[in-house]
Structure formats: C-alpha cells, structure tokens
Amino acid sequence: MTVSTHTAESLTVWLVDRIAVYLRRSPGEIDPTVPLAEYGLDSVAALSLCGDIEEDFDLVLEPTVAWDYPTVDALSGHLLEEFRIQEGASR
C-alpha cells in the first residue's frame, strides 16, 4: 500500500475496527475523540495494537504509541505523519 492510499478516515476506520475487537465492543461504540484508556484499553491490548500497526502498515513504532497518542484521532494523525516520513526516506 502506498502512502497516497492512506487517509485520516481510512486509518480511523482501521483503528476503530481493530480496537473494537480488543475491547469486545462494536466499532460504533468507539468514539475517535475519547481516550482509549477510558474504554479500558490495557497495556496488553495496546502492545497488540502496536504490533498490528507494524505488521499491516510496515511501520516501526514505539511500544508506547497508544499512550503517546491516546485517542483514535491522535493516533491516526501520528500514523499519517509516519507515512509521510517513510515516503520521504524512500525517495
């Protein structure tokens, strides 16, 4: 997948879907502006999410990324920036 295919919306949908699985909720219950900790996302799920992001998007992230960017909106914005950096480095 190229950087140009990633949008804030597509990343938000991907993150909400993945987080909903970890929290055993429906994606509609996850508000992208609410801190993930308020939903009960624990450190095991946060590390798993980090691993899923690395695997699905070929990014290397700090294991604390879900705490450093505590909402879906913040995390998707960070991922977009990481894609821009990665695209710039590959040129």
N, CA, C and O atoms as a CHARMM CRD file, in Angstrom:
* protein
*
  364
    1    1 MET  N      0.84900  -1.17200   0.00000 PROA 1      0.00000
    2    1 MET  CA     0.00000   0.00000   0.00000 PROA 1      0.00000
    3    1 MET  C      0.89700   1.23900   0.00000 PROA 1      0.00000
    4    1 MET  O      1.83800   1.32600   0.79000 PROA 1      0.00000
    5    2 THR  N      0.61300   2.17200  -0.86500 PROA 2      0.00000
    6    2 THR  CA     1.41400   3.38300  -0.91900 PROA 2      0.00000
    7    2 THR  C      0.85800   4.42000   0.03800 PROA 2      0.00000
    8    2 THR  O     -0.28400   4.33500   0.48800 PROA 2      0.00000
    9    3 VAL  N      1.68500   5.38900   0.33100 PROA 3      0.00000
   10    3 VAL  CA     1.29400   6.43100   1.27600 PROA 3      0.00000
   11    3 VAL  C      0.04200   7.15600   0.79900 PROA 3      0.00000
   12    3 VAL  O     -0.82900   7.48900   1.60200 PROA 3      0.00000
   13    4 SER  N     -0.04900   7.39600  -0.48700 PROA 4      0.00000
   14    4 SER  CA    -1.17300   8.16700  -1.00800 PROA 4      0.00000
   15    4 SER  C     -2.51400   7.47500  -0.77200 PROA 4      0.00000
   16    4 SER  O     -3.55700   8.12300  -0.86200 PROA 4      0.00000
   17    5 THR  N     -2.51300   6.17900  -0.47200 PROA 5      0.00000
   18    5 THR  CA    -3.77400   5.48200  -0.22600 PROA 5      0.00000
   19    5 THR  C     -4.24800   5.63500   1.20900 PROA 5      0.00000
   20    5 THR  O     -5.39800   5.32100   1.51600 PROA 5      0.00000
   21    6 HSD  N     -3.38500   6.11100   2.08800 PROA 6      0.00000
   22    6 HSD  CA    -3.76800   6.29000   3.48500 PROA 6      0.00000
   23    6 HSD  C     -4.37100   7.67700   3.68200 PROA 6      0.00000
   24    6 HSD  O     -3.81800   8.68700   3.24700 PROA 6      0.00000
   25    7 THR  N     -5.51500   7.69300   4.34700 PROA 7      0.00000
   26    7 THR  CA    -6.15000   8.95600   4.71400 PROA 7      0.00000
   27    7 THR  C     -6.47600   8.89200   6.20100 PROA 7      0.00000
   28    7 THR  O     -6.47900   7.81800   6.80200 PROA 7      0.00000
   29    8 ALA  N     -6.74800  10.04300   6.77800 PROA 8      0.00000
   30    8 ALA  CA    -7.15500  10.06400   8.18000 PROA 8      0.00000
   31    8 ALA  C     -8.40400   9.20000   8.36500 PROA 8      0.00000
   32    8 ALA  O     -8.53500   8.49100   9.36400 PROA 8      0.00000
   33    9 GLU  N     -9.30600   9.26400   7.40800 PROA 9      0.00000
   34    9 GLU  CA   -10.55000   8.49400   7.50900 PROA 9      0.00000
   35    9 GLU  C    -10.28300   6.99200   7.43300 PROA 9      0.00000
   36    9 GLU  O    -10.81400   6.23100   8.24200 PROA 9      0.00000
   37   10 SER  N     -9.46800   6.55600   6.47300 PROA 10     0.00000
   38   10 SER  CA    -9.20700   5.11500   6.34000 PROA 10     0.00000
   39   10 SER  C     -8.46900   4.57400   7.56100 PROA 10     0.00000
   40   10 SER  O     -8.74200   3.46200   8.01200 PROA 10     0.00000
   41   11 LEU  N     -7.54000   5.35800   8.09300 PROA 11     0.00000
   42   11 LEU  CA    -6.81300   4.92300   9.28200 PROA 11     0.00000
   43   11 LEU  C     -7.71500   4.90100  10.50900 PROA 11     0.00000
   44   11 LEU  O     -7.60200   4.01200  11.35300 PROA 11     0.00000
   45   12 THR  N     -8.60500   5.87400  10.60500 PROA 12     0.00000
   46   12 THR  CA    -9.54800   5.91700  11.72200 PROA 12     0.00000
   47   12 THR  C    -10.44700   4.68300  11.69700 PROA 12     0.00000
   48   12 THR  O    -10.67200   4.05400  12.73000 PROA 12     0.00000
   49   13 VAL  N    -10.95300   4.34300  10.52900 PROA 13     0.00000
   50   13 VAL  CA   -11.81800   3.16000  10.40000 PROA 13     0.00000
   51   13 VAL  C    -11.03900   1.90000  10.78300 PROA 13     0.00000
   52   13 VAL  O    -11.54700   1.05400  11.51800 PROA 13     0.00000
   53   14 TRP  N     -9.80300   1.77600  10.28100 PROA 14     0.00000
   54   14 TRP  CA    -8.97700   0.60700  10.59100 PROA 14     0.00000
   55   14 TRP  C     -8.73200   0.52300  12.10200 PROA 14     0.00000
   56   14 TRP  O     -8.89300  -0.54000  12.70200 PROA 14     0.00000
   57   15 LEU  N     -8.34400   1.64200  12.71200 PROA 15     0.00000
   58   15 LEU  CA    -8.05800   1.65500  14.14800 PROA 15     0.00000
   59   15 LEU  C     -9.30300   1.34300  14.97400 PROA 15     0.00000
   60   15 LEU  O     -9.24000   0.54300  15.90800 PROA 15     0.00000
   61   16 VAL  N    -10.42400   1.96300  14.64200 PROA 16     0.00000
   62   16 VAL  CA   -11.67100   1.71900  15.38000 PROA 16     0.00000
   63   16 VAL  C    -12.05300   0.24100  15.28300 PROA 16     0.00000
   64   16 VAL  O    -12.42900  -0.37200  16.28200 PROA 16     0.00000
   65   17 ASP  N    -11.95600  -0.32600  14.08900 PROA 17     0.00000
   66   17 ASP  CA   -12.29700  -1.73700  13.92100 PROA 17     0.00000
   67   17 ASP  C    -11.39300  -2.62600  14.76900 PROA 17     0.00000
   68   17 ASP  O    -11.87200  -3.54900  15.42900 PROA 17     0.00000
   69   18 ARG  N    -10.10600  -2.35600  14.75600 PROA 18     0.00000
   70   18 ARG  CA    -9.14800  -3.18500  15.49700 PROA 18     0.00000
   71   18 ARG  C     -9.33600  -3.01600  17.00100 PROA 18     0.00000
   72   18 ARG  O     -9.33300  -3.99900  17.74300 PROA 18     0.00000
   73   19 ILE  N     -9.49700  -1.78700  17.44700 PROA 19     0.00000
   74   19 ILE  CA    -9.67100  -1.52200  18.87900 PROA 19     0.00000
   75   19 ILE  C    -10.97700  -2.14100  19.37600 PROA 19     0.00000
   76   19 ILE  O    -11.03200  -2.66400  20.48800 PROA 19     0.00000
   77   20 ALA  N    -12.01300  -2.08400  18.56500 PROA 20     0.00000
   78   20 ALA  CA   -13.29900  -2.67900  18.95000 PROA 20     0.00000
   79   20 ALA  C    -13.13600  -4.18000  19.21300 PROA 20     0.00000
   80   20 ALA  O    -13.75000  -4.71800  20.13400 PROA 20     0.00000
   81   21 VAL  N    -12.31700  -4.84800  18.41300 PROA 21     0.00000
   82   21 VAL  CA   -12.07300  -6.27900  18.62400 PROA 21     0.00000
   83   21 VAL  C    -11.41500  -6.50600  19.98000 PROA 21     0.00000
   84   21 VAL  O    -11.83600  -7.37500  20.74400 PROA 21     0.00000
   85   22 TYR  N    -10.38100  -5.72200  20.27600 PROA 22     0.00000
   86   22 TYR  CA    -9.68300  -5.87900  21.55300 PROA 22     0.00000
   87   22 TYR  C    -10.58500  -5.60400  22.75100 PROA 22     0.00000
   88   22 TYR  O    -10.47100  -6.25400  23.79000 PROA 22     0.00000
   89   23 LEU  N    -11.47000  -4.64500  22.59700 PROA 23     0.00000
   90   23 LEU  CA   -12.34000  -4.25400  23.70500 PROA 23     0.00000
   91   23 LEU  C    -13.65800  -5.02600  23.73000 PROA 23     0.00000
   92   23 LEU  O    -14.48000  -4.84300  24.62800 PROA 23     0.00000
   93   24 ARG  N    -13.84800  -5.89300  22.73000 PROA 24     0.00000
   94   24 ARG  CA   -15.07900  -6.67500  22.60600 PROA 24     0.00000
   95   24 ARG  C    -16.30300  -5.76600  22.58300 PROA 24     0.00000
   96   24 ARG  O    -17.27800  -5.97400  23.30500 PROA 24     0.00000
   97   25 ARG  N    -16.21500  -4.76100  21.73400 PROA 25     0.00000
   98   25 ARG  CA   -17.31300  -3.81000  21.53100 PROA 25     0.00000
   99   25 ARG  C    -17.57900  -3.72200  20.03300 PROA 25     0.00000
  100   25 ARG  O    -16.79400  -4.21900  19.22600 PROA 25     0.00000
  101   26 SER  N    -18.67500  -3.09700  19.67300 PROA 26     0.00000
  102   26 SER  CA   -18.91200  -2.85100  18.25300 PROA 26     0.00000
  103   26 SER  C    -18.15500  -1.57800  17.86500 PROA 26     0.00000
  104   26 SER  O    -17.98300  -0.68600  18.69600 PROA 26     0.00000
  105   27 PRO  N    -17.70200  -1.48600  16.61200 PROA 27     0.00000
  106   27 PRO  CA   -16.99300  -0.27700  16.18400 PROA 27     0.00000
  107   27 PRO  C    -17.78800   1.00200  16.42100 PROA 27     0.00000
  108   27 PRO  O    -17.20200   2.05500  16.67200 PROA 27     0.00000
  109   28 GLY  N    -19.10200   0.92500  16.34400 PROA 28     0.00000
  110   28 GLY  CA   -19.93800   2.09600  16.57000 PROA 28     0.00000
  111   28 GLY  C    -19.86500   2.64300  17.98700 PROA 28     0.00000
  112   28 GLY  O    -20.24500   3.78800  18.23400 PROA 28     0.00000
  113   29 GLU  N    -19.38200   1.83700  18.91100 PROA 29     0.00000
  114   29 GLU  CA   -19.24800   2.27600  20.30600 PROA 29     0.00000
  115   29 GLU  C    -17.95400   3.03900  20.56600 PROA 29     0.00000
  116   29 GLU  O    -17.78400   3.62200  21.63700 PROA 29     0.00000
  117   30 ILE  N    -17.04200   3.04000  19.59700 PROA 30     0.00000
  118   30 ILE  CA   -15.73900   3.67700  19.78700 PROA 30     0.00000
  119   30 ILE  C    -15.76700   5.08000  19.19300 PROA 30     0.00000
  120   30 ILE  O    -15.88700   5.24200  17.97900 PROA 30     0.00000
  121   31 ASP  N    -15.65800   6.08200  20.03900 PROA 31     0.00000
  122   31 ASP  CA   -15.59900   7.48300  19.61500 PROA 31     0.00000
  123   31 ASP  C    -14.13100   7.83800  19.40200 PROA 31     0.00000
  124   31 ASP  O    -13.33200   7.71600  20.33000 PROA 31     0.00000
  125   32 PRO  N    -13.75700   8.27800  18.19100 PROA 32     0.00000
  126   32 PRO  CA   -12.34900   8.58200  17.89900 PROA 32     0.00000
  127   32 PRO  C    -11.73900   9.69600  18.74000 PROA 32     0.00000
  128   32 PRO  O    -10.52100   9.87500  18.74400 PROA 32     0.00000
  129   33 THR  N    -12.57900  10.44800  19.45400 PROA 33     0.00000
  130   33 THR  CA   -12.05700  11.55600  20.25400 PROA 33     0.00000
  131   33 THR  C    -11.91000  11.20800  21.73900 PROA 33     0.00000
  132   33 THR  O    -11.39700  12.01100  22.51800 PROA 33     0.00000
  133   34 VAL  N    -12.35600  10.02900  22.12200 PROA 34     0.00000
  134   34 VAL  CA   -12.30600   9.61300  23.53500 PROA 34     0.00000
  135   34 VAL  C    -11.00700   8.85400  23.79200 PROA 34     0.00000
  136   34 VAL  O    -10.65700   7.95800  23.02500 PROA 34     0.00000
  137   35 PRO  N    -10.29000   9.19800  24.85800 PROA 35     0.00000
  138   35 PRO  CA    -9.05700   8.46800  25.17300 PROA 35     0.00000
  139   35 PRO  C     -9.31500   6.95900  25.30600 PROA 35     0.00000
  140   35 PRO  O    -10.27900   6.52600  25.93700 PROA 35     0.00000
  141   36 LEU  N     -8.43100   6.18500  24.69800 PROA 36     0.00000
  142   36 LEU  CA    -8.59400   4.73300  24.69400 PROA 36     0.00000
  143   36 LEU  C     -8.60000   4.15500  26.10500 PROA 36     0.00000
  144   36 LEU  O     -9.26400   3.15000  26.36100 PROA 36     0.00000
  145   37 ALA  N     -7.88400   4.76500  27.00000 PROA 37     0.00000
  146   37 ALA  CA    -7.85600   4.28700  28.38700 PROA 37     0.00000
  147   37 ALA  C     -9.24600   4.35100  29.01400 PROA 37     0.00000
  148   37 ALA  O     -9.57100   3.54000  29.88200 PROA 37     0.00000
  149   38 GLU  N    -10.07200   5.30900  28.58200 PROA 38     0.00000
  150   38 GLU  CA   -11.43000   5.41300  29.12700 PROA 38     0.00000
  151   38 GLU  C    -12.29200   4.22700  28.72100 PROA 38     0.00000
  152   38 GLU  O    -13.27800   3.91600  29.38900 PROA 38     0.00000
  153   39 TYR  N    -11.92800   3.56800  27.63500 PROA 39     0.00000
  154   39 TYR  CA   -12.63900   2.36600  27.20300 PROA 39     0.00000
  155   39 TYR  C    -12.08000   1.12100  27.87700 PROA 39     0.00000
  156   39 TYR  O    -12.64100   0.03500  27.73700 PROA 39     0.00000
  157   40 GLY  N    -10.98500   1.27100  28.60500 PROA 40     0.00000
  158   40 GLY  CA   -10.39400   0.12800  29.28100 PROA 40     0.00000
  159   40 GLY  C     -9.31300  -0.56500  28.47900 PROA 40     0.00000
  160   40 GLY  O     -8.97900  -1.71500  28.76500 PROA 40     0.00000
  161   41 LEU  N     -8.75500   0.11200  27.47600 PROA 41     0.00000
  162   41 LEU  CA    -7.66500  -0.48900  26.70700 PROA 41     0.00000
  163   41 LEU  C     -6.46700  -0.66300  27.63600 PROA 41     0.00000
  164   41 LEU  O     -5.94000   0.31200  28.17100 PROA 41     0.00000
  165   42 ASP  N     -6.04400  -1.90700  27.82400 PROA 42     0.00000
  166   42 ASP  CA    -4.93400  -2.16800  28.73500 PROA 42     0.00000
  167   42 ASP  C     -3.62000  -2.26700  27.97700 PROA 42     0.00000
  168   42 ASP  O     -3.58600  -2.17000  26.75000 PROA 42     0.00000
  169   43 SER  N     -2.54500  -2.46000  28.72000 PROA 43     0.00000
  170   43 SER  CA    -1.21700  -2.46800  28.10400 PROA 43     0.00000
  171   43 SER  C     -1.03900  -3.63200  27.14700 PROA 43     0.00000
  172   43 SER  O     -0.34400  -3.49200  26.14000 PROA 43     0.00000
  173   44 VAL  N     -1.64000  -4.76800  27.42900 PROA 44     0.00000
  174   44 VAL  CA    -1.53300  -5.92100  26.52900 PROA 44     0.00000
  175   44 VAL  C     -2.19900  -5.60100  25.19000 PROA 44     0.00000
  176   44 VAL  O     -1.63200  -5.86100  24.13000 PROA 44     0.00000
  177   45 ALA  N     -3.39900  -5.03800  25.24700 PROA 45     0.00000
  178   45 ALA  CA    -4.10300  -4.67700  24.01400 PROA 45     0.00000
  179   45 ALA  C     -3.37000  -3.56500  23.27500 PROA 45     0.00000
  180   45 ALA  O     -3.31900  -3.57000  22.04500 PROA 45     0.00000
  181   46 ALA  N     -2.80300  -2.61500  24.01100 PROA 46     0.00000
  182   46 ALA  CA    -2.06000  -1.52000  23.38100 PROA 46     0.00000
  183   46 ALA  C     -0.83000  -2.05400  22.65300 PROA 46     0.00000
  184   46 ALA  O     -0.52400  -1.60700  21.54700 PROA 46     0.00000
  185   47 LEU  N     -0.12800  -2.99900  23.25700 PROA 47     0.00000
  186   47 LEU  CA     1.04100  -3.59900  22.59100 PROA 47     0.00000
  187   47 LEU  C      0.61300  -4.41700  21.38100 PROA 47     0.00000
  188   47 LEU  O      1.28800  -4.41100  20.35100 PROA 47     0.00000
  189   48 SER  N     -0.49700  -5.11300  21.50300 PROA 48     0.00000
  190   48 SER  CA    -1.01800  -5.87600  20.36700 PROA 48     0.00000
  191   48 SER  C     -1.40500  -4.94700  19.22400 PROA 48     0.00000
  192   48 SER  O     -1.14700  -5.24500  18.05800 PROA 48     0.00000
  193   49 LEU  N     -2.02300  -3.82500  19.56400 PROA 49     0.00000
  194   49 LEU  CA    -2.38800  -2.83500  18.54200 PROA 49     0.00000
  195   49 LEU  C     -1.14200  -2.31600  17.84500 PROA 49     0.00000
  196   49 LEU  O     -1.12000  -2.18500  16.62100 PROA 49     0.00000
  197   50 CYS  N     -0.11200  -2.02300  18.61400 PROA 50     0.00000
  198   50 CYS  CA     1.15100  -1.55600  18.04100 PROA 50     0.00000
  199   50 CYS  C      1.70300  -2.60700  17.07000 PROA 50     0.00000
  200   50 CYS  O      2.15600  -2.27200  15.97500 PROA 50     0.00000
  201   51 GLY  N      1.66100  -3.85800  17.47400 PROA 51     0.00000
  202   51 GLY  CA     2.12700  -4.94200  16.60800 PROA 51     0.00000
  203   51 GLY  C      1.30300  -5.05700  15.34400 PROA 51     0.00000
  204   51 GLY  O      1.84800  -5.29300  14.26600 PROA 51     0.00000
  205   52 ASP  N     -0.01400  -4.89200  15.46400 PROA 52     0.00000
  206   52 ASP  CA    -0.88000  -4.94300  14.28200 PROA 52     0.00000
  207   52 ASP  C     -0.55900  -3.81100  13.31700 PROA 52     0.00000
  208   52 ASP  O     -0.52200  -4.01500  12.10300 PROA 52     0.00000
  209   53 ILE  N     -0.32900  -2.62800  13.85200 PROA 53     0.00000
  210   53 ILE  CA     0.02300  -1.47900  13.00500 PROA 53     0.00000
  211   53 ILE  C      1.33300  -1.76000  12.28400 PROA 53     0.00000
  212   53 ILE  O      1.44000  -1.54100  11.07700 PROA 53     0.00000
  213   54 GLU  N      2.33100  -2.24400  13.02000 PROA 54     0.00000
  214   54 GLU  CA     3.62600  -2.54100  12.41400 PROA 54     0.00000
  215   54 GLU  C      3.48600  -3.58600  11.31600 PROA 54     0.00000
  216   54 GLU  O      4.07900  -3.45500  10.24500 PROA 54     0.00000
  217   55 GLU  N      2.69500  -4.62900  11.58600 PROA 55     0.00000
  218   55 GLU  CA     2.53600  -5.71500  10.62100 PROA 55     0.00000
  219   55 GLU  C      1.74100  -5.28100   9.38900 PROA 55     0.00000
  220   55 GLU  O      2.14400  -5.55300   8.25800 PROA 55     0.00000
  221   56 ASP  N      0.61900  -4.61100   9.61100 PROA 56     0.00000
  222   56 ASP  CA    -0.25500  -4.24600   8.49500 PROA 56     0.00000
  223   56 ASP  C      0.27400  -3.08100   7.66800 PROA 56     0.00000
  224   56 ASP  O      0.00500  -3.00200   6.47000 PROA 56     0.00000
  225   57 PHE  N      1.02400  -2.17600   8.29500 PROA 57     0.00000
  226   57 PHE  CA     1.45900  -0.96800   7.59300 PROA 57     0.00000
  227   57 PHE  C      2.97100  -0.86200   7.42000 PROA 57     0.00000
  228   57 PHE  O      3.47100   0.12200   6.87600 PROA 57     0.00000
  229   58 ASP  N      3.69500  -1.87700   7.88600 PROA 58     0.00000
  230   58 ASP  CA     5.14700  -1.89900   7.74200 PROA 58     0.00000
  231   58 ASP  C      5.81000  -0.65000   8.33800 PROA 58     0.00000
  232   58 ASP  O      6.69800  -0.04400   7.73800 PROA 58     0.00000
  233   59 LEU  N      5.34900  -0.29300   9.52900 PROA 59     0.00000
  234   59 LEU  CA     5.92100   0.82400  10.27200 PROA 59     0.00000
  235   59 LEU  C      6.56500   0.28100  11.54100 PROA 59     0.00000
  236   59 LEU  O      6.08800  -0.70100  12.11200 PROA 59     0.00000
  237   60 VAL  N      7.63400   0.90900  11.97800 PROA 60     0.00000
  238   60 VAL  CA     8.23500   0.57000  13.25900 PROA 60     0.00000
  239   60 VAL  C      7.85100   1.67200  14.24100 PROA 60     0.00000
  240   60 VAL  O      8.17300   2.84200  14.03600 PROA 60     0.00000
  241   61 LEU  N      7.16400   1.28300  15.30100 PROA 61     0.00000
  242   61 LEU  CA     6.64600   2.25100  16.26500 PROA 61     0.00000
  243   61 LEU  C      7.17000   1.94700  17.65800 PROA 61     0.00000
  244   61 LEU  O      7.55900   0.82200  17.96900 PROA 61     0.00000
  245   62 GLU  N      7.16800   2.97800  18.48100 PROA 62     0.00000
  246   62 GLU  CA     7.47900   2.77200  19.89600 PROA 62     0.00000
  247   62 GLU  C      6.32300   1.98900  20.51500 PROA 62     0.00000
  248   62 GLU  O      5.17000   2.20400  20.14100 PROA 62     0.00000
  249   63 PRO  N      6.60400   1.09800  21.44100 PROA 63     0.00000
  250   63 PRO  CA     5.52000   0.31600  22.05100 PROA 63     0.00000
  251   63 PRO  C      4.55100   1.16700  22.86600 PROA 63     0.00000
  252   63 PRO  O      3.47200   0.69600  23.22800 PROA 63     0.00000
  253   64 THR  N      4.91700   2.39600  23.15600 PROA 64     0.00000
  254   64 THR  CA     4.04400   3.28900  23.92800 PROA 64     0.00000
  255   64 THR  C      3.13800   4.14500  23.04100 PROA 64     0.00000
  256   64 THR  O      2.49100   5.06800  23.53600 PROA 64     0.00000
  257   65 VAL  N      3.08300   3.85500  21.75600 PROA 65     0.00000
  258   65 VAL  CA     2.36900   4.73000  20.81300 PROA 65     0.00000
  259   65 VAL  C      0.90600   4.94500  21.20700 PROA 65     0.00000
  260   65 VAL  O      0.38100   6.04400  21.02600 PROA 65     0.00000
  261   66 ALA  N      0.24500   3.92600  21.73600 PROA 66     0.00000
  262   66 ALA  CA    -1.16600   4.08200  22.10800 PROA 66     0.00000
  263   66 ALA  C     -1.33600   4.99300  23.32100 PROA 66     0.00000
  264   66 ALA  O     -2.40900   5.56100  23.52500 PROA 66     0.00000
  265   67 TRP  N     -0.28800   5.13400  24.12500 PROA 67     0.00000
  266   67 TRP  CA    -0.34900   6.04400  25.27600 PROA 67     0.00000
  267   67 TRP  C      0.12100   7.44100  24.87400 PROA 67     0.00000
  268   67 TRP  O     -0.37600   8.43800  25.39800 PROA 67     0.00000
  269   68 ASP  N      1.07200   7.51600  23.95300 PROA 68     0.00000
  270   68 ASP  CA     1.57100   8.80900  23.48800 PROA 68     0.00000
  271   68 ASP  C      0.52300   9.54400  22.64400 PROA 68     0.00000
  272   68 ASP  O      0.47400  10.77400  22.63600 PROA 68     0.00000
  273   69 TYR  N     -0.30700   8.78200  21.94000 PROA 69     0.00000
  274   69 TYR  CA    -1.38000   9.32700  21.10300 PROA 69     0.00000
  275   69 TYR  C     -2.65900   8.63700  21.57300 PROA 69     0.00000
  276   69 TYR  O     -3.08100   7.64700  20.97500 PROA 69     0.00000
  277   70 PRO  N     -3.27700   9.15000  22.63600 PROA 70     0.00000
  278   70 PRO  CA    -4.27800   8.38700  23.38400 PROA 70     0.00000
  279   70 PRO  C     -5.67300   8.27800  22.78300 PROA 70     0.00000
  280   70 PRO  O     -6.52100   7.58300  23.34300 PROA 70     0.00000
  281   71 THR  N     -5.93600   8.93800  21.66700 PROA 71     0.00000
  282   71 THR  CA    -7.24900   8.79100  21.02300 PROA 71     0.00000
  283   71 THR  C     -7.04200   8.23800  19.62000 PROA 71     0.00000
  284   71 THR  O     -5.93500   8.29100  19.08200 PROA 71     0.00000
  285   72 VAL  N     -8.09900   7.71400  19.03400 PROA 72     0.00000
  286   72 VAL  CA    -8.01800   7.21700  17.65900 PROA 72     0.00000
  287   72 VAL  C     -7.61800   8.35800  16.72300 PROA 72     0.00000
  288   72 VAL  O     -6.78900   8.17300  15.83100 PROA 72     0.00000
  289   73 ASP  N     -8.20700   9.53600  16.92700 PROA 73     0.00000
  290   73 ASP  CA    -7.86800  10.68000  16.06500 PROA 73     0.00000
  291   73 ASP  C     -6.39100  11.04100  16.18000 PROA 73     0.00000
  292   73 ASP  O     -5.73300  11.28200  15.16800 PROA 73     0.00000
  293   74 ALA  N     -5.86500  11.08000  17.40200 PROA 74     0.00000
  294   74 ALA  CA    -4.45200  11.41600  17.59400 PROA 74     0.00000
  295   74 ALA  C     -3.55200  10.35500  16.98200 PROA 74     0.00000
  296   74 ALA  O     -2.54200  10.67700  16.35600 PROA 74     0.00000
  297   75 LEU  N     -3.91500   9.10000  17.16000 PROA 75     0.00000
  298   75 LEU  CA    -3.10800   8.01000  16.63600 PROA 75     0.00000
  299   75 LEU  C     -3.13600   7.98300  15.11000 PROA 75     0.00000
  300   75 LEU  O     -2.10300   7.75000  14.48200 PROA 75     0.00000
  301   76 SER  N     -4.28800   8.21600  14.50800 PROA 76     0.00000
  302   76 SER  CA    -4.34200   8.22800  13.04100 PROA 76     0.00000
  303   76 SER  C     -3.53700   9.39300  12.48500 PROA 76     0.00000
  304   76 SER  O     -2.88800   9.24800  11.44900 PROA 76     0.00000
  305   77 GLY  N     -3.56400  10.54100  13.14700 PROA 77     0.00000
  306   77 GLY  CA    -2.74100  11.68000  12.71600 PROA 77     0.00000
  307   77 GLY  C     -1.25900  11.36000  12.80600 PROA 77     0.00000
  308   77 GLY  O     -0.48500  11.72000  11.91900 PROA 77     0.00000
  309   78 HSD  N     -0.86400  10.68400  13.87700 PROA 78     0.00000
  310   78 HSD  CA     0.53500  10.28700  14.03000 PROA 78     0.00000
  311   78 HSD  C      0.93300   9.30200  12.93300 PROA 78     0.00000
  312   78 HSD  O      2.02100   9.41300  12.36700 PROA 78     0.00000
  313   79 LEU  N      0.07200   8.35300  12.63300 PROA 79     0.00000
  314   79 LEU  CA     0.39200   7.37900  11.58400 PROA 79     0.00000
  315   79 LEU  C      0.53500   8.06100  10.22600 PROA 79     0.00000
  316   79 LEU  O      1.42300   7.71500   9.44600 PROA 79     0.00000
  317   80 LEU  N     -0.33400   9.02600   9.94300 PROA 80     0.00000
  318   80 LEU  CA    -0.20800   9.76400   8.67400 PROA 80     0.00000
  319   80 LEU  C      1.15500  10.44200   8.58900 PROA 80     0.00000
  320   80 LEU  O      1.79600  10.43100   7.53800 PROA 80     0.00000
  321   81 GLU  N      1.59200  11.02800   9.69300 PROA 81     0.00000
  322   81 GLU  CA     2.90400  11.67700   9.71800 PROA 81     0.00000
  323   81 GLU  C      4.02000  10.64900   9.52800 PROA 81     0.00000
  324   81 GLU  O      4.99200  10.91400   8.82100 PROA 81     0.00000
  325   82 GLU  N      3.88700   9.49600  10.14400 PROA 82     0.00000
  326   82 GLU  CA     4.88700   8.43400   9.96400 PROA 82     0.00000
  327   82 GLU  C      4.95300   7.98300   8.50800 PROA 82     0.00000
  328   82 GLU  O      6.03800   7.71400   7.99200 PROA 82     0.00000
  329   83 PHE  N      3.80200   7.89700   7.84100 PROA 83     0.00000
  330   83 PHE  CA     3.78900   7.52600   6.42200 PROA 83     0.00000
  331   83 PHE  C      4.50500   8.58000   5.58000 PROA 83     0.00000
  332   83 PHE  O      5.24500   8.24600   4.65400 PROA 83     0.00000
  333   84 ARG  N      4.28100   9.86100   5.90700 PROA 84     0.00000
  334   84 ARG  CA     4.95400  10.94100   5.16200 PROA 84     0.00000
  335   84 ARG  C      6.46400  10.84500   5.34500 PROA 84     0.00000
  336   84 ARG  O      7.21900  11.00300   4.38600 PROA 84     0.00000
  337   85 ILE  N      6.90200  10.59000   6.56100 PROA 85     0.00000
  338   85 ILE  CA     8.34000  10.45400   6.84200 PROA 85     0.00000
  339   85 ILE  C      8.89600   9.24800   6.08000 PROA 85     0.00000
  340   85 ILE  O      9.95900   9.33300   5.46500 PROA 85     0.00000
  341   86 GLN  N      8.18400   8.14800   6.12500 PROA 86     0.00000
  342   86 GLN  CA     8.64200   6.93200   5.44300 PROA 86     0.00000
  343   86 GLN  C      8.71600   7.15500   3.93100 PROA 86     0.00000
  344   86 GLN  O      9.66700   6.71300   3.28500 PROA 86     0.00000
  345   87 GLU  N      7.72500   7.83300   3.37200 PROA 87     0.00000
  346   87 GLU  CA     7.73200   8.09600   1.93500 PROA 87     0.00000
  347   87 GLU  C      8.91800   8.99500   1.56800 PROA 87     0.00000
  348   87 GLU  O      9.57800   8.77300   0.55300 PROA 87     0.00000
  349   88 GLY  N      9.18200   9.99900   2.38900 PROA 88     0.00000
  350   88 GLY  CA    10.31900  10.88500   2.13500 PROA 88     0.00000
  351   88 GLY  C     11.64300  10.15800   2.20800 PROA 88     0.00000
  352   88 GLY  O     12.55600  10.46500   1.44200 PROA 88     0.00000
  353   89 ALA  N     11.76900   9.20000   3.11200 PROA 89     0.00000
  354   89 ALA  CA    13.01800   8.45100   3.27800 PROA 89     0.00000
  355   89 ALA  C     13.22900   7.46800   2.14000 PROA 89     0.00000
  356   89 ALA  O     14.36800   7.09700   1.85500 PROA 89     0.00000
  357   90 SER  N     12.15100   7.03600   1.47800 PROA 90     0.00000
  358   90 SER  CA    12.29400   6.03900   0.41900 PROA 90     0.00000
  359   90 SER  C     12.57400   6.66500  -0.94700 PROA 90     0.00000
  360   90 SER  O     12.77000   5.95700  -1.93500 PROA 90     0.00000
  361   91 ARG  N     12.59000   7.97100  -0.99100 PROA 91     0.00000
  362   91 ARG  CA    12.85600   8.64000  -2.28300 PROA 91     0.00000
  363   91 ARG  C     14.32300   8.78300  -2.53800 PROA 91     0.00000
  364   91 ARG  O     14.72100   9.32000  -3.57200 PROA 91     0.00000
